[in-house]
Amino acid sequence: MARSAEVSRPPTMADVAREAGVSHQTVSRVLSGHPHVRPATRAQVTAAVDRLGYRRNPAARALVTRRTRTLGVIAVNTTLYGPASTMAGLHEAARDEGYLVSAVTLRGDGRQGLKDAVDHLSSWGVEGVVALTPQRTTGQALARLDAPFPVVSVEGGDQLGLPAVSLDQERGARMVTEHLLAAGHTTVWHVAGPDGWSESEARTAGWRAVLRERGIAAPPPLQGDWSPLSGYRAGQELAGHVLSGQGPGVTAVFVANDQMALGVLRALREAGVRTPERVAVAGFDDIPEAEFFPPPLTTVRQDFGSIGRRSIRLLIDHIEGRASGAEHVLVEPQLIVRGSTRGVAEV
């Protein structure tokens, strides 16, 4: 009669303790990153873990510690570059801190959609949530929601009464507008993002504030929806102003994101309006393709890695009781000057 095949089992913490010649509690302290473990003992346990191929059981750990080490992320429209890049930064930062991430894409922008998302994440045992709330109505709904765990808002503005992290959008818009005026342009036109987005509103506010401080009447902003097509249509309108000579002279344009700037550049090129010789164009975001636009695009770079790290760190601080209140962390933007303004706009 053939012998039944032996069934191997995964190594346990007790196996690691025997292999390393230490107690079960010592192994637990090493694996939990406890600071009060001698370096030699830590190395001994780590070597035993590697030899045995031991992997911790998250479910068992959660039962003992009552900690799942899982964070939730609620996002809106991750097809756009900004939200998608912020999501990537959050995932990387959470992993660096030893947390898993459970993400939910919001259905709709109302309170019920947010409640459903929070309920879903709560059922997965998340310890806290980072919510990407770039739309004003979503942020307001989040502020009214009674969540059962700490919540940090990303790009939701500082008026929600929640801990928040965001790029200084208004500062970025001021930088690019000042850059264009310093080159000698008498005014700067603006292609704005959609209404109801806090990023769009802050960028428009920064542009308008600089012109007001210089005593320059702001040209009427053109409305876009973040897409290259909406930028293309705005570019056709701008090209019409250039070629007809009507209204304030169009020699410089600040576009609220790089995708719309791509559309503006194409429309100007098709109309025979050269960039930057006749019209300087600048965008916002510094998408990976921006330096390969014809011409390479001057833009405002967002540090999505820093936004992710600060958001996750702030959330963990609230989870672990090291922070309280509705602090607002601002991440500084960076102006990147390239060929779409250089030559006309050397600063």
Secondary structure, DSSP 8 states (H G I E B T S, - for coil): ------------HHHHHHHHTS-HHHHHHHHTT-S-S-HHHHHHHHHHHHHHT----HHHHHHHHS---EEEEEES-TTSHHHHHHHHHHHHHHHHTT-EEEEEE-SSSSHHHHHHHHHHHHHTT-S-EEEE--BHHHHHHHHH---SS-EEEESS-S-SSS-EEEE-HHHHHHHHHHHHHHTT-S--EEEE--TTBHHHHHHHHHHHHHHHHTT------EE--SSHHHHHHHHHHHHHHHHHT-SS---EEEESSHHHHHHHHHHHHHTT--TTTT-EEE-SB--TTGGGSSS--BEEE--HHHHHHHHHHHHHHHHTTS--S--EEEE--EEE--TTTTTT---
